[in-house]
Structure formats: structure tokens, C-alpha cells
Amino acid sequence: MLWYGGGLLILVLAVMTRLYGLTAAAIWGDEGSSLLMSRYTLDGIWAHAAHDVHPPMYFMMLHGWIGLFGDGISSIRSLSALPGVASVMLGMWLVRLIANPRAALLAGLMLALLPTAVRYSQEVRMYSWLGLWLLGATIALVYWVKQPRHTHALVIYALLMATAFYTHYFTALCVLVHWAYLLVLRLQPDPPLKHITRPAWWLSNVAIVVLFAPWIPGLVDLTRHMGELKANGDVGWELPVTLSSLPSMVWDFLIQDDGDKLPRLLFVALPILLLAVIVLTVLRDRSPFRWSALLALYTLLPLLLVYGVSFISPVFIERYLNAYAMGLPLIMALAIDRLLSGFRVLALGLLVLFVGTELVGLKNNATVDVNDQINVMVDFVNQHYVAGDRIVISDMLWYMSYVYYNRTDTDPLLYTPPLANGASSRPNDYGFGTLVNGDAPRIYLDHLSQLPKATGRVWLISTADQPDEFAPLPGGWQKVAETAAGNTRARLFVMGAE
């Protein structure tokens, strides 16, 4: 009864943390891109996602979800909140399979409160779904490792992993995790477990490739056009990593802040402590299946691999690793559960430290100034818009957010002035450009002077704290209104004769 009652309370907690403030933050650029992609037909999504940095599964789901429940902000973000809650249940299920009910409840508690998991359960993106698929696949792997003759678990495993690949390309890191874990079982001296050499395991991985094969041509084409993606700013925008990037990522997972303002000793100490706990938990694990090694690999291997690769090509991005960060409370639950048997005070201290740090992160997540969001600026334009006004937006990310909140009868224009060398700044057909490039004649505006003289009034939407992206303005324009919110500003000009 304690197991079921405690599990139910933890799921209620997971629901509360993921629904609290669900609509407080405005739709931002990446979310706006999801919504623009979801407007296409399923065939269109398949075609355009082949030019995007993410596979099509989530956008197809969002398309269907909006068809059923509408595109209100509560609706579209609920599509991420639901798998976020389900992932907490799967986390408890996984730890219950490899440990005991107490450890499972500890895992559920810490996963329900994990700030990075909460945050990406509140975004109109695919990251919470990726966590759901990968945790589910890992559970299927555990069932098969325990009973390798029951290959139905591998059928489920292959289906979940293929679905994950259609959701996000970083699924490949989970493949490495699972192979590494089976290699650990094979190399352990007493007793070596030969799951990695079983034909069923190899066949399941072949099945994943076969299921993903229809998408491979699109992926190859996308890889071939990485230059266009970089030109659009869809990849390569992340800053180069440094030695401090690794502990910063840990702090991002836990408090939704990179920790650069923390005392240096604290900044380094907590990540080192967590790593030491994980390593000691693995080293003290004498069970035949080395379950702690599975959770440690799930948590650490993707983090370290992406960190290493980022010295060559920066991809060390919190949301891309969110699914693997969910392994941290699971391995910590194993460690605390084992410490409770002989080192109760130490175990409780570690639990209080971890949960307390998470609560700081939840507070940071929930700290949203609803009056300092882009939708406030767009609402101002909507309220003061007059038929015939034109709206021009300086940046693609602002454009994707703006379109969602636009309630006027005009389509916003995207400002694409020539570069200093005279080349066009218009997006190409890859990355975010694939969402709008087909409507280039209708959307792009290369020069403000191209606006018809009869327009009369023009709204210019740009970044608030940067030099004017529209300067120099045509002669004779007079500013008659201005507002700013969410780092954007809207200025209303009345056109005049030059």
C-alpha cells in the first residue's frame, strides 16, 4: 500500500510542478517554429522536417493535437506536460525493476522535482517526448536482460527506439549507452553475461535501422547541407565550450542557471560530489546485472560525449540532453537507498541537498514576469492596429513568436536587408528557412522603401536592447508610439514623403 499510495502522491506532485505556470512564459522562437511546422499537412511536415534540424515525429503529433484540441497555449504545452508526467512514472518503474520500492519512490520524488525535466515539459518542443521514449526503451532493455529468452521485450525496445529516432537525433547517444552497458556485462569477470552477442539483440538493432530507413535519405540530405544550416544560424550558434561548461551544465539541470555567479568552490563542489556518489555507487555494486552501471552510463556517457564533441562543433545544449539528465535522480535514488542501510545521516543529508537544490531550480523556473513577455508587446500592436497598417519584424526568432500572437488581418513581413557585402540575407531552404521560404514573395522585405507609399503607418518590431536593426529609416518617417516587453520593442511610424 505504501508503494502505490506513495507513487500516486508523487504523480500528483509531478502534475502540479508541470502544470504550475504552464502558460506564464510567452511562446518563444523555437516553440513558434514548432507551430509553424505543424501548420503543414503530414506530407508537408515530412518534407520540411527533412530540411530542419529535428525529425518529423513531434511536429506530426502537434499537428494532430491542434486539430483535436486547438492551438491555445494551455493545449499546445499540455502535449509536452503529459509525457513529462508519464516519464516520472516510468522512472519509478525502472528503479522498481532494478532495486526496490523505497528506491523507486525516492527516484520518483527527485524526478518529479527535477527542474530541467519540468522546464521542458512546458515547452512546445519534442524534448519531454524523447525522455519518455528513451526511459521506456531502457525499461524494455531491463526486462530482456533479466529474461533474454523473452524476446517480446526487444520488439517493444526496437519500436520505442525507432520512435525516439524519429523524435530527435540525439537518440543515437542512448544506443551507445545500451551497447556500452551490455559490454560491461560481457566484460565483468564473475559472471560474464553474453547478452551483447545474442542474435536477438543484433536483430533488434537491425530492426531499428530498418524502421528508421525511410527517413535516412532526408537525414543524409540535411547533413550534406550543413553549410546552409550554419548560414541560417540554426546550428553553430552555441558558444565554444570551456572547462567550466561541464559543471555549468550540471547547475543548469538542477537550478536552471549556469552557476557562474556562485562562489567558485560551490560551483565545482556540487558537481564533483554528485560524480563521486555515482562512481562509488557503481564500484560498490556487486549485483550480477550491474544496474547502477546502466543508470550511470545513461546519465554520464551522453553528457561527456557531447561535451567532448563540442570542442570541435559546439552542440552542448541543455535541452538536447534533457532526456539523459533524467537519469541523475534515478542513480541518486539508488545511492541514497543503499546508504540508508548503514549511513542513514549521510543518506538523508544527500537527499536534502539534492531536493533542496531542485527546489531552488523550481523557484527559478516559476519566476516569470508576465508583463515582460513578447505577447505583451504583440497585444499592444493588436489593440492599436488600424486596417492598412504594415508590420515588419527584424529577426526570424521574433517573427515565429509574433505570428502565434498576431490577431490583425495582415501577415507580418520579415525584414531581410542585404548584407554589407551586398549578398542577400534571406533565409535559404534549410533550418528555420524551410518554414517560410516558400512564401518569400509575400513575406520578405529587403528594403523599407519597398513598402507602398499608400501604406501610411508601419509597425517596426525589433530587439529592444540592441542598435536599431532598421536604421537608417526612410526620410520623413515620424514615430508616434512605442512599447517594449520581453526584450522586443514595437514602434509605430507614420510614413512621410522623402
ZIVEN-V461390 format. One record per residue. N is the residue number from 1. RES is the residue in one small letter. SS is DSSP state (h for helix, s for strand, l for the rest). NEAR is the number of other C-alpha atoms within 10 Angstrom. Layout:
n={N N}
res={RES RES}
ss={SS SS}
near={NEAR NEAR}
//
This chain:
n={1 2 3 4 5 6 7 8 9 10 11 12 13 14 15 16 17 18 19 20 21 22 23 24 25 26 27 28 29 30 31 32 33 34 35 36 37 38 39 40 41 42 43 44 45 46 47 48 49 50 51 52 53 54 55 56 57 58 59 60 61 62 63 64 65 66 67 68 69 70 71 72 73 74 75 76 77 78 79 80 81 82 83 84 85 86 87 88 89 90 91 92 93 94 95 96 97 98 99 100 101 102 103 104 105 106 107 108 109 110 111 112 113 114 115 116 117 118 119 120 121 122 123 124 125 126 127 128 129 130 131 132 133 134 135 136 137 138 139 140 141 142 143 144 145 146 147 148 149 150 151 152 153 154 155 156 157 158 159 160 161 162 163 164 165 166 167 168 169 170 171 172 173 174 175 176 177 178 179 180 181 182 183 184 185 186 187 188 189 190 191 192 193 194 195 196 197 198 199 200 201 202 203 204 205 206 207 208 209 210 211 212 213 214 215 216 217 218 219 220 221 222 223 224 225 226 227 228 229 230 231 232 233 234 235 236 237 238 239 240 241 242 243 244 245 246 247 248 249 250 251 252 253 254 255 256 257 258 259 260 261 262 263 264 265 266 267 268 269 270 271 272 273 274 275 276 277 278 279 280 281 282 283 284 285 286 287 288 289 290 291 292 293 294 295 296 297 298 299 300 301 302 303 304 305 306 307 308 309 310 311 312 313 314 315 316 317 318 319 320 321 322 323 324 325 326 327 328 329 330 331 332 333 334 335 336 337 338 339 340 341 342 343 344 345 346 347 348 349 350 351 352 353 354 355 356 357 358 359 360 361 362 363 364 365 366 367 368 369 370 371 372 373 374 375 376 377 378 379 380 381 382 383 384 385 386 387 388 389 390 391 392 393 394 395 396 397 398 399 400 401 402 403 404 405 406 407 408 409 410 411 412 413 414 415 416 417 418 419 420 421 422 423 424 425 426 427 428 429 430 431 432 433 434 435 436 437 438 439 440 441 442 443 444 445 446 447 448 449 450 451 452 453 454 455 456 457 458 459 460 461 462 463 464 465 466 467 468 469 470 471 472 473 474 475 476 477 478 479 480 481 482 483 484 485 486 487 488 489 490 491 492 493 494 495 496 497 498}
res={m l w y g g g l l i l v l a v m t r l y g l t a a a i w g d e g s s l l m s r y t l d g i w a h a a h d v h p p m y f m m l h g w i g l f g d g i s s i r s l s a l p g v a s v m l g m w l v r l i a n p r a a l l a g l m l a l l p t a v r y s q e v r m y s w l g l w l l g a t i a l v y w v k q p r h t h a l v i y a l l m a t a f y t h y f t a l c v l v h w a y l l v l r l q p d p p l k h i t r p a w w l s n v a i v v l f a p w i p g l v d l t r h m g e l k a n g d v g w e l p v t l s s l p s m v w d f l i q d d g d k l p r l l f v a l p i l l l a v i v l t v l r d r s p f r w s a l l a l y t l l p l l l v y g v s f i s p v f i e r y l n a y a m g l p l i m a l a i d r l l s g f r v l a l g l l v l f v g t e l v g l k n n a t v d v n d q i n v m v d f v n q h y v a g d r i v i s d m l w y m s y v y y n r t d t d p l l y t p p l a n g a s s r p n d y g f g t l v n g d a p r i y l d h l s q l p k a t g r v w l i s t a d q p d e f a p l p g g w q k v a e t a a g n t r a r l f v m g a e}
ss={l h h h h h h h h h h h h h h h h h h l l l l l l l l l h h h h h h h h h h l l l h h h h h h h h l l l l l l l h h h h h h h h h h h h h l l l h h h h h h h h h h h h h h h h h h h h h h h h h h l l h h h h h h h h h h h h h l h h h h h l l l l l l l h h h h h h h h h h h h h h h h h h h h l l l l l h h h h h h h h h h h h h h l l l l l h h h h h h h h h h h h h h h h h l l l l l l l h h h l h h h h h h h h h h h h h h h h h h h h h h h h h h l h h h h h h h l l l l l l l l l l l h h h h h h h h h h h h l l l l l l l l h h h h h h h h h h h h h h h h h h h h l l l l l l l h h h h h h h h h h h h h h h h h h h l l l l l l l l h h h h h h h h h h h h h h h h h h h h h h h h h l h h h h h h h h h h h h h h h h h h h h h h h l l l l l l l h h h h h h h h h h h l l l l l s s s s l l h h h h h h h h h h l l l l l l l s s s l l l l l l l l l l l l l l l h h h h h l h h h h h h h s s l l h h h l l h h h l s s s s s s s l l l l l l l l l l l l l l s s s s s s s s l l s s s s s s s l l l l}
near={6 10 13 11 9 18 22 14 14 25 20 14 18 27 19 16 25 26 19 13 14 22 18 17 22 19 24 21 18 17 21 22 26 22 25 20 27 24 18 17 13 18 10 15 24 19 15 22 26 24 27 23 19 20 24 25 21 27 27 22 15 24 24 16 17 17 12 10 11 13 16 12 17 16 18 23 24 21 23 25 29 19 21 29 27 18 30 30 24 23 29 26 22 22 26 17 16 19 17 15 20 19 23 27 28 24 31 30 25 24 31 29 27 29 29 27 29 29 25 24 28 28 25 27 25 28 25 29 27 31 29 23 25 25 27 22 25 23 22 21 21 21 20 20 21 12 11 18 11 13 17 13 20 24 19 17 28 24 17 22 29 22 22 27 25 19 22 20 15 18 25 13 17 23 15 15 23 18 14 18 23 22 17 19 24 17 13 13 9 11 12 14 18 15 18 19 12 11 9 17 21 13 14 20 18 13 19 20 17 13 18 16 13 10 18 14 11 19 20 11 12 21 15 11 15 18 14 20 24 14 16 21 14 17 17 16 13 14 12 14 18 11 8 13 15 19 19 21 23 24 23 18 25 27 23 23 18 19 20 13 8 11 10 10 8 11 19 18 13 17 17 14 12 17 16 12 17 23 15 13 21 21 12 12 14 12 10 12 21 19 22 28 23 22 27 22 24 30 24 17 18 22 23 14 12 19 22 16 13 18 13 10 17 18 21 24 15 19 19 19 24 21 28 27 26 27 23 24 24 28 28 26 28 25 23 24 25 18 17 13 9 10 12 14 11 13 19 15 12 20 19 12 13 19 19 15 18 24 17 15 25 21 13 14 20 16 12 14 10 15 13 16 20 23 23 19 23 25 16 15 23 15 10 13 20 12 11 13 20 21 22 24 25 20 16 19 16 22 22 25 23 23 18 20 18 16 15 18 13 13 14 21 21 24 26 20 19 13 10 8 6 8 9 13 15 19 22 19 19 25 27 28 22 19 26 20 17 12 10 14 8 13 17 20 20 17 14 18 12 8 15 10 11 9 13 15 23 22 22 22 31 24 19 16 10 9 9 12 17 17 8 8 13 15 11 12 17 14 14 10 13 16 16 21 19 19 15 21 19 24 17 23 19 16 20 13 8 8}
//
